Every structure is written in structure tokens, then in C-alpha cells.
Amino acid sequence: MNTSTAFSQTEKFMATQKLKINSATENIFLVERFIEEVCEKFHITEEHYGNILIAITEAVNNAIQHGNKSNPNKSIEITLTAEKNKISFTIEDEGNGFDKVCFYDKGKKVELDFNVCAN
């Protein structure tokens, strides 16, 4: 399991950081620590920190349960990309993936397009 928190500088205003964990819910505390370190480094407000924490831990829980089917032999990788005025997170699991998701919101069709790579 890689719990390194060192940033790598890839461009003038861009840094990346990765965390790889085994697919087990007891590893969520590592994700929480990762998010806390990221938010401290980039001076994220408490309000945004809370939102990021909820969103990322929920995504990782979903990856553990639905993507990797709670198989501890599979892993999940969380990647942070920090640019000049923006940070983004990517969560990757070893599941089968899925296609576009379509749903209706107040009568309007909404399509969510996910970047999913199936093994």
C-alpha cells in the first residue's frame, strides 16, 4: 500500500499527488488523512474541506463496494491534480466500469459522461 504524500511538479502551475489503498473500508482513514493534508497544503477553507471530504470518501466507498466488490486484493488509487486555481480528484478502481448514465431531472434529460476504463 502506498501512502506517500509527496507532490510531484509536472508543469509550472501543476502538481499531482497519489494515494493507493487496498480495497477495504478500514483504509478510509488513509483517504481522510490524504484529504486533510491536501487541504492544508492548498489552504482550502473549512467549508470546502468538509465538502471535499464527504465527496471523496463517498466515491472511495463506492469504489470499494461496487467497483471492487469489497475484494481486499484489489486496489483503489486516488489522484489529486492541482493547477493554478483548481484542484481535482480522480478515483480509480479495478471494477468492470459502466457506460453513460442518463436520468431525468424535472422533465429534462441529463447525461452524465464518466471517464471509465475497464480492464
N, C-alpha and C positions, 0 to 999 in steps of 0.2 A: 504494500500500500504506500503510495506516495503522498506525503503530507507537506511537501515543500511549499514555502510561501514566497520564494524569491521571485521578483519580477524580472522579465527579460525585455529589454528595449528593442523593439523591432522597427520602429520608424521614429522620426523626430518627436512626434506627439503621441506615440502609441506604445503601450506596454501590454504584455499578456502575462497571465498567471494561471496555473492549472492545479487542480486537486483531483486525484484519482483515489476512489474508495472501493472497497468490496461492497457488493450489493446486500447490505444488511442494515436494518433500521437502527441498530445501535451505533452506526457510524455517522448518524445525522449530527452528532455533536461536533464532528470534524468539519462538517459543512457550515455549521453555525459559527465556529471559530474562524473559518476561512472568510466568511462574510463580514464578521466583526473586524478582522484585520484589514480587509479591503476598504471598508467604510471609514476606518480610522485613517488609513493612508491617503484617501482621497477627500477627506473632510466632508463626508456625507452627513446631512442633518439627521437628527433622531427620527423625525417623521419618515424620511426616505429610507433610513436604515430599517425601520420596522416593516415597511412595505417590501423592501428587497428581501429581508429575512423570511417573511411569510411566503412570497412568491417562489424563491429558490428552494426552500425546504419542502414546499408542496410539490414542486417539479421533481425534486430528487426522490421524494417518497413515491410519487407516481412512477418514476423510472425503476425504482426498486421493485415495487409491487406489480406493475402492469408490463413494463418493458422487459425486465429481467426475471419476472415471475418469482421474486424473492430467492433467487439462486445465489448463494454466497460465493460461488465460484466465478460469477460474472462480476464485471466492474462497471462503475459509473465515473465519467470524467466531467468535471465542472471547469469550464474555461472562462476566465474574465478577460475581456478586451477593453482596455482603457484608452480612449482617444482624448483629444484636446478638451472637449466639454461634454463627453459622453462615456458611460461605461455600459457594457452589455455582457450578459452571461449566456453561455451555451451549455446545455446539459445533454450528454450523450450516454446512451445505454447500449447493451448488446442484444436488444429485442429485435423483433421482426419488422418493426416500423408500421406505418399506415399511410393512407392516401389523404387527399384533401378532405377537410371536414366542412360540410355545409349545414347551416341551420337558418331558421327564420327568426328575426327579431322585429317585433311589431309590424309584421307583414312584409318586411324587406329581407331578401335573401342575402346572407352573409357567408362569405367563403373565407376560411382560414387556410392558408397555404403554409405547410410546415416543411422545413428542410430536413428530410429524414433520409438516412442512408441505411438500407437494410443489408445485413451481412449475407 
